[in-house]
């Protein structure tokens, strides 16, 4: 994991993705302890995007935009 800016998934979602991204099936997150994985675990933006890649999502707009978002 990158040692840069760490936030919870909920914080990353709110900051960069809330208007365009809907996670339908969060396979990239710990499904047994989703509440911790989403609301408490601190991860980098790159890790958030990696988890999104393993999840079922809907994205408004060009999907390349999702992976070009930088801090």
Buried (B, 14 or more C-beta within 10 A) or exposed (E): EEEEEBBBBEBBBEEBBEEBBEBEEBEBBEEEEEEEBBEEBEBBBBBBBBBBEEBEBEBEEEEEEBEEBEE
